Amino acid sequence: MRLLVKLVLRLGKLPSDVERQTLIRTHDTTDPHHGCEPSKRPIREHIRLGIVNLDKPPGPTSHEIVAWVKRVLDLRRAGHGGTLDPGVSGVLPVALEDATKIIQTLLPAGKEYVCVMRLHGEVPQSRLERVLQEFEGEIYQRPPLRAAVRRQLRIRQIYYLESLEREGRDVLMRVGCEAGTYLRKLCYDVGEALGCGAHMRELRRTRTGPFREETAVKLHDLADAYVFWREEGKEKHLREVVLFVEAAAQHLPKIVVRDGAVDALCHGASLAAPGVLTVETGISPDDLVALFTLKGELVGLARATMNSKQIYEAEHGIVAKPERVVMSPGTYPRKWK
């Protein structure tokens, strides 16, 4: 039986799904001679600043998948947004070349999985549902013996945990959880709470932050698209399977800056209040935020020093300190001394 091939239509909420409003501090124009909209980047630039939402097959390791992507696209650098065990399939975002600078934004992003849990005894559905609800919220987990991290007790958040379908002792579950949650251990603990025991039979990741299963592509799709471009000059398919680097920051609160502030930020300067045009709600001090230009380009990541209301009202002072710069210096003219 392969329950995982069934379509899961119900959508859960991860912390990154919070709805934000945009607060407009002031309006400004952008110089069309500098920078460009992400959709208009030359194809080589598009690849250099690209993200592939890859559908990993069961079998190879995440490291092997990244090595294959580098070989297929003839790249020097690539990195993935969260390890999947060899036997696990599903969403594995792979950042290309300079886009690897922001792969850190995906590592702590919320994850969603569907898994098949095999119960070791007969359990009424009503009791199963009740026990699953008890595991929502904070749980304690100790990584298994084969884990690549230290086996110390730690707290992980389960955002939602529900039974989708059941055939006898096999239960198809959907789990929204914090990164670093071990689903095999979760199934074991659910079995202990039920008193009959349980283990995980199959696992598939259906979401990593903003990247979802519905838009994931196969490795052979990526290879075919690259061949179409190199041999026939057709960019369309490659642009469809390689996403903008900006896609990896969609789950972060955003600050749009004026053109005059961009090059200073590219050289590692902090963002001062006069450089802010718009800011999204929901920002707290020390939150990771994404800095964008008026053309929709990602400049880099920064740590907020104020909340959204304070940034909106501030006339001077530092509102965010640089964390990672993505845009190359010189893309916009220097306006600082």
C-alpha positions in Angstrom: 0.0 0.0 0.0 1.3 3.5 -0.9 -0.8 6.0 1.0 1.6 8.8 0.3 0.5 9.0 -3.4 -2.9 10.3 -2.3 -3.4 14.0 -2.8 -3.5 16.1 0.4 -5.8 19.0 -0.1 -6.1 20.5 3.4 -3.6 23.2 4.1 -2.1 23.9 7.5 -0.5 27.1 8.8 3.2 27.5 9.6 4.6 30.6 11.5 5.8 32.0 8.2 2.2 32.1 6.9 1.4 35.2 9.1 -0.4 37.9 7.1 1.4 41.2 7.0 0.4 44.7 6.0 2.7 47.2 4.3 3.3 50.6 6.0 4.3 53.3 3.5 6.7 55.9 5.0 7.2 57.8 1.8 7.2 57.4 -2.0 10.2 57.6 -4.3 11.2 56.7 -7.9 13.8 54.2 -9.1 16.4 54.7 -11.8 15.8 52.3 -14.7 19.5 52.4 -15.7 20.6 50.6 -12.5 19.5 47.2 -11.4 16.6 45.3 -13.0 13.5 43.4 -12.1 14.2 39.8 -11.2 12.2 38.5 -14.2 14.4 40.6 -16.5 17.8 39.3 -15.4 20.0 37.8 -18.1 19.9 34.0 -18.0 23.4 33.6 -16.5 22.6 36.1 -13.8 19.3 34.3 -13.2 21.1 31.0 -12.6 23.7 32.7 -10.4 20.9 34.1 -8.2 18.6 31.1 -8.5 16.8 28.6 -6.3 15.5 25.2 -7.4 12.5 23.8 -5.5 13.6 20.2 -6.1 11.5 17.1 -5.5 14.0 14.7 -4.0 13.5 11.0 -4.8 14.0 8.3 -2.1 17.4 6.8 -2.2 20.2 9.4 -2.6 21.4 11.6 0.2 20.7 15.4 0.2 24.4 15.9 -0.3 24.4 13.7 -3.4 21.4 15.6 -4.8 23.3 18.9 -4.5 26.3 17.4 -6.2 24.2 16.3 -9.1 22.6 19.7 -9.4 26.1 21.3 -9.5 27.2 18.8 -12.2 24.0 19.2 -14.3 24.2 23.0 -14.3 28.0 23.2 -14.3 28.2 25.2 -11.1 30.9 25.8 -8.5 28.6 26.2 -5.6 25.2 25.0 -4.4 23.6 24.2 -1.1 20.3 22.8 0.2 17.8 24.1 2.7 17.5 21.3 5.2 18.7 17.7 5.1 16.4 14.8 4.1 17.4 11.3 5.0 18.1 9.0 2.0 14.8 7.1 2.3 12.7 10.3 2.5 11.3 12.1 -0.5 9.9 15.6 -1.1 10.7 19.3 -1.1 14.5 20.0 -1.0 15.2 23.7 -2.0 18.7 24.0 -3.6 20.3 27.4 -3.8 22.7 28.1 -6.7 26.0 30.0 -6.6 25.4 33.4 -4.9 21.9 32.4 -3.7 23.6 30.1 -1.2 24.2 33.2 0.9 20.6 33.2 2.1 20.1 29.4 2.5 20.2 30.1 6.2 16.7 31.6 6.0 15.3 28.2 5.1 17.1 26.1 7.7 14.9 27.4 10.6 11.8 27.7 8.4 8.8 25.6 9.4 8.5 22.2 7.7 5.5 20.1 6.7 5.5 16.3 6.2 3.0 13.6 5.4 3.9 10.2 6.9 2.5 6.7 7.3 2.5 5.5 10.9 2.0 1.8 11.6 0.2 1.1 14.9 1.2 -2.1 16.7 -2.2 -2.7 18.0 -5.9 -1.8 17.5 -6.8 1.7 18.5 -10.2 3.4 18.2 -10.1 6.4 15.8 -11.5 8.7 18.5 -8.7 7.9 20.9 -6.1 8.3 18.1 -7.4 11.8 17.3 -7.3 12.7 21.0 -3.7 11.6 21.5 -2.6 13.4 18.3 -4.0 16.6 19.6 -2.0 16.2 22.8 1.2 16.3 20.8 0.4 19.7 19.3 2.5 22.5 20.8 5.9 22.1 22.6 7.3 18.6 22.9 10.5 17.2 24.2 12.7 15.1 21.9 16.0 13.4 22.2 17.6 12.8 18.7 17.9 9.1 17.8 21.2 7.2 18.0 21.9 7.6 14.2 21.3 11.4 14.3 24.1 13.8 13.1 23.6 16.0 16.2 24.3 15.6 19.9 21.8 13.4 21.7 20.6 16.0 24.2 17.0 16.6 25.2 15.5 19.6 23.4 12.2 21.3 22.8 10.5 21.4 19.4 7.2 22.9 18.3 4.5 20.9 16.6 2.2 23.4 14.8 -0.4 20.9 13.7 -0.7 17.1 13.7 -3.7 15.4 12.2 -4.9 12.1 10.8 -5.8 12.3 7.1 -6.6 8.7 6.3 -6.5 5.3 7.8 -6.4 1.7 6.6 -6.4 -0.8 9.4 -3.3 0.0 11.5 -1.7 2.3 8.9 -2.4 6.0 9.6 -1.6 8.8 7.1 -0.7 11.9 9.1 0.1 15.5 8.2 2.6 17.2 10.5 3.6 20.9 10.6 6.7 21.3 12.8 9.7 23.2 13.7 13.0 22.4 11.9 15.0 19.7 13.6 11.9 17.6 14.6 12.4 13.9 14.2 9.3 12.4 12.7 10.4 8.8 13.4 10.8 9.6 17.1 7.4 11.4 17.0 5.7 8.3 15.7 7.4 6.2 18.4 6.2 8.6 21.1 2.6 8.6 19.8 2.7 4.8 20.0 3.9 5.0 23.6 1.1 7.4 24.5 -1.4 5.1 22.9 0.0 2.2 24.8 0.3 -0.1 21.7 3.5 1.1 20.2 4.0 2.5 16.6 6.7 3.2 14.0 7.1 5.3 10.9 6.7 3.4 7.6 7.1 6.2 5.0 7.8 9.9 5.1 7.6 12.7 2.5 8.3 16.4 3.1 5.6 18.6 1.5 6.8 22.0 2.4 9.9 24.0 3.6 9.0 27.6 4.4 7.7 29.2 1.2 8.5 26.2 -1.0 5.7 23.7 -1.5 5.3 20.3 -3.0 2.9 21.5 -5.7 5.6 23.6 -7.4 8.6 21.2 -6.9 10.4 19.9 -10.0 12.2 16.6 -10.7 15.9 16.5 -11.3 15.4 15.3 -14.9 13.2 18.4 -15.5 16.1 20.6 -14.5 18.6 18.7 -16.6 16.3 18.9 -19.7 15.7 22.6 -19.2 19.4 23.2 -19.0 20.0 21.2 -22.2 17.3 23.1 -24.1 19.1 26.4 -23.2 22.7 25.3 -23.9 22.0 23.4 -27.2 18.9 25.3 -28.6 19.1 28.7 -26.8 15.6 28.3 -25.3 15.5 30.0 -21.9 11.8 29.5 -21.1 12.0 26.1 -19.4 15.1 27.0 -17.4 13.5 30.2 -16.1 10.5 28.1 -15.0 12.4 25.5 -13.0 15.0 27.9 -11.6 13.3 30.4 -9.3 14.5 33.9 -8.3 16.5 34.2 -5.2 13.8 36.5 -3.9 11.5 33.4 -3.6 13.6 32.2 -0.6 12.9 35.4 1.3 9.1 35.5 0.8 8.4 34.2 4.3 10.5 37.0 5.9 9.1 40.5 6.8 10.2 43.0 4.2 11.7 46.5 4.1 11.9 48.4 0.8 14.7 50.9 0.6 15.4 53.8 -1.7 18.0 53.6 -4.5 20.4 55.9 -2.7 20.8 53.5 0.2 21.4 50.3 -1.9 25.1 50.5 -2.6 25.9 51.4 1.1 24.0 48.3 2.1 25.9 46.2 -0.5 29.1 47.3 1.3 27.9 46.2 4.6 26.4 49.4 6.0 23.5 49.4 8.5 20.1 50.6 7.3 19.2 54.1 8.6 15.7 55.3 8.9 15.9 57.9 6.0 16.6 55.0 3.6 13.3 53.2 4.4 10.4 53.6 2.0 8.0 50.9 3.2 8.1 48.4 6.1 5.8 45.4 6.8 4.0 44.9 10.1 4.9 42.1 12.5 8.6 43.0 12.9 10.2 42.8 16.4 13.7 43.8 17.4 16.3 41.2 16.4 14.0 39.6 13.8 15.6 38.6 10.5 14.2 40.9 7.7 14.7 41.0 4.0 15.8 44.2 2.3 14.4 44.9 -1.2 14.7 47.6 -3.8 11.8 49.3 -5.5 12.4 47.0 -8.5 11.8 43.9 -6.2 15.4 42.9 -6.0 16.7 41.3 -2.8 19.6 43.4 -1.5 20.3 41.2 1.5 19.2 40.1 5.0 19.4 42.2 8.2 18.5 42.1 11.9 15.9 44.6 12.9 16.8 47.0 15.8 13.3 48.4 16.1 9.8 47.0 15.7 7.6 47.9 12.7 5.9 50.8 14.3 9.2 52.3 15.4 10.7 51.9 12.0 7.7 53.5 10.4 7.8 56.5 12.7 11.6 56.9 13.0 13.2 60.0 11.5 16.8 59.0 12.2 18.8 56.2 13.7 19.7 52.6 12.7 16.7 50.4 12.0 18.5 47.2 10.9 22.0 45.8 10.9 23.4 43.7 8.1 23.4 39.9 8.3 24.0 38.8 4.7 24.5 40.8 1.5 23.2 39.2 -1.7 23.4 42.0 -4.3 26.8 42.8 -5.8 28.4 46.2 -4.9 28.2 48.6 -7.8 24.8 47.4 -9.0 23.4 50.9 -8.0 25.5 54.1 -8.0 27.4 55.1 -4.8 25.6 57.9 -2.9 27.5 57.7 0.3 30.9 59.0 1.5 
